[in-house]
Every structure is written in structure tokens, then in C-alpha cells.
Amino acid sequence: MTSHAYPPVHPVFCTIVPPHLLEHLAASDNPAVAAAARRTLVADAANRTGRVLARSAGAPTAAPPSEPAPARPRRTIHDAQNGTELPGVVVREEGQEATGDATVNRAYAGLGATFDLFLQAFGRDSVDGAGLPLLATVHYDRNYGNAFWNGEQMVFGDGDDDIFLDFTLPVDVIGHELAHGFTQHTANLEYFSQSGALNESVSDVFGSLVKQYALGQSADQADWLIGEGLFHPNVQGTALRSMKAPGTAYDDDVLGKDPQPGHMDDYVRTSRDNGGVHINSGIPNHAFYLAATELGGNAWERAGQVWYDVMTGGTLTPETRFDEFAQATVAAAKARYGDGAEIQAVLKAWAAVGVPTD
């Protein structure tokens, strides 16, 4: 494809668990659940403020490598030892044997699975396309119920063991957060309102593709759940989000009910969560699911390729809205595949969620 200039990179603080869910838990009658949620919210607020200050100061620029190196992952896993200083103590580096800590090993494997998807399916060397080292920190804080990308690395909490289990358990959570790095280095979608919901949706799309690629699943075989296996068994829910059926991922007395819409008729207008970025992402999520399952086969091969082409094609702006993104997917499908099944599947998918493509 033709090379394009990307907009300036502005790292953001992106979490897998949305603030509205943590706020609901913070009001729980269960003191342990409420305390853990409040602690997580405080930590997230501090990290979010830190990223704003880092943005205003400007991100450091890495020196270009003297010569191209073979595409391979460069992973480093750190242990925060239940503190909040990042990155923490190095506990496993690229090529080293597994440790006795399952959380460390899952993080290492998940970074590798994400690297493999981008390289093998899309020919991309790491999330920035230039071999960016993949860094992660595990055992962050105490009872921390989230995972995040802070513009430089992944961070995983251990959960509170009442609502959330270890955040390295679902590989799509790892893929989701690293995909925020992919967005940061490509379309750089602003983390607010519709562009922010697209930012979240792109992470769900590629997080789900990481899981499907790792398991060798076709679009029809995939569960299309984000964060399946993250909830404690006592929680009435299957995952954080469902791309197949937004709004059905959980319905629990403590968690509340999944608020995601799957159609523009139900678009949520709110000032919370940066304009509902984790809520309204259900709409483009469902569009991708519909396109991928309409085409069948492996979702990363055609639907995923179209979404990848859009993100790397240089036509999006940081403020891109749903209809503009939809139009870009139609153009990308036509450019790569012509007037065949692919463009028809994309058109049908966006029409089904109420997003215009003309």
C-alpha cells in the first residue's frame, strides 16, 4: 500500500474495565468489593493525570535503528510486587524459560500471541510496525481490578478475587490493550466520543482476532466475547463485552447490566467515560462481527484485513466519526477486493447497526 504520514502520536491511558462499571462496584453493599473498586478508580485517575502531563511535556523520540533487524518479538515482563512504581522488577525477558509465576508466563505468551497476529496476518513488525519492544508489568497494586496501556507499556492487576480474577487470564485482554498501541501509532484516534469509541472498538476487534488466531478459530467458531474468563465464577456474566450481542455480556446484582448498544438508535449520549467510549464501542464492534461472520472463514483474513487497511491507510483523522470510519471500510474493501462479497458484507454490516456509508 502507499505510505502515508500519520498524525502526531499522543499517548493516552486506556483501560479494559470501563469507569462506569467500577463506579457501580464502588457503591456495592459488599465492603471488600466496594473498597477494591474505589482503590482501582483512584489508581486509574492518578495514571490518567500522569498521561496528560506526559502528553503536555512531549513523548521522547527513539533513535532509529542503524539497520533493519529481523521481525521478532522483544518482550520484557516486570513485576510491580503489588506496588505502583512502573515498570517494576524485570522477571522474564525475550527467550528466557518460563518462570514459576503463571501470571508472568501468561503475560509473556499473550504479548507473543499479539505480535504473531500482527506479523503473520498483516506483515506488521510489532504494534508500531518498526519492532517496538513489548513491555508489561504484572502484579500491579493490591486488589487492582483493571489492565491498561499507558502509551508505553501494558500493566495488569491481579483482580480482587470477588469480581475480577487475574487480568492476564484472557488473551484478548492482552491483545486489546496492546492494540491501543497499534491505534496510537496509526490513526491515533482521539479518546473521546465517537472517535474514542472507535479507538476502543479497534482494540476489541484486534483483541478478539488475537484470541481467534491463537486458538485457530474461524469466525463461526469464535465466541466474540471480550474478557471471557475474567469474572469470578459467582458473577452472573460471561465477559466484559460481547461483539456478537452487545448488551448481553453480564447482568449481575453487583455489576449491574451490560449497557452497550448494538445500533445507532440506542446510542448513549453521556459526559462520563470520555463520552461513553466503552459503551458506544458496541456499535462498531457489532458491525465488525456481522461483516466477519457474513464472510466466514478466518476473521483476520478478509474483514480483519479491511479494518487493518483502514487503520494504516492514512485516510482517518483523530476525530473520525462512525460514519466516516464506515465509509473508509467500504473504500478499503473495494480497493483490496473490488466489487465482490467483501464490500457487500461491509455495507450490509454497517446498515444493520444504523451507520450510513454514503
HELIX and SHEET records of a PDB file:
HELIX    1   1 PRO A   19  ALA A   26  1                                   8    
HELIX    2   2 PRO A   31  ALA A   57  1                                  27    
HELIX    3   3 ALA A  102  ASP A  116  1                                  15    
HELIX    4   4 LEU A  117  ALA A  121  3                                   5    
HELIX    5   5 PHE A  122  PHE A  122  1                                   1    
HELIX    6   6 VAL A  171  GLN A  184  1                                  14    
HELIX    7   7 SER A  193  LEU A  215  1                                  23    
HELIX    8   8 MET A  264  ASP A  266  5                                   3    
HELIX    9   9 ASP A  273  GLY A  276  1                                   4    
HELIX   10  10 GLY A  282  LEU A  295  1                                  14    
HELIX   11  11 ALA A  303  THR A  312  1                                  10    
HELIX   12  12 PHE A  322  TYR A  337  1                                  16    
HELIX   13  13 ALA A  341  ALA A  352  1                                  12    
SHEET    1   A 6 CYS A  14  THR A  15  0                                        
SHEET    2   A 6 ALA A 147  TRP A 149 -1                                        
SHEET    3   A 6 MET A 154  PHE A 156 -1                                        
SHEET    4   A 6 LEU A 134  VAL A 138  1                                        
SHEET    5   A 6 ARG A  75  ASP A  79  1                                        
SHEET    6   A 6 VAL A  89  GLU A  93 -1                                        
SHEET    1   B 2 LEU A 225  ILE A 226  0                                        
SHEET    2   B 2 ARG A 241  SER A 242 -1                                        
SHEET    1   C 2 ASP A 251  ASP A 252  0                                        
SHEET    2   C 2 GLY A 256  LYS A 257 -1                                        
END                                                                             
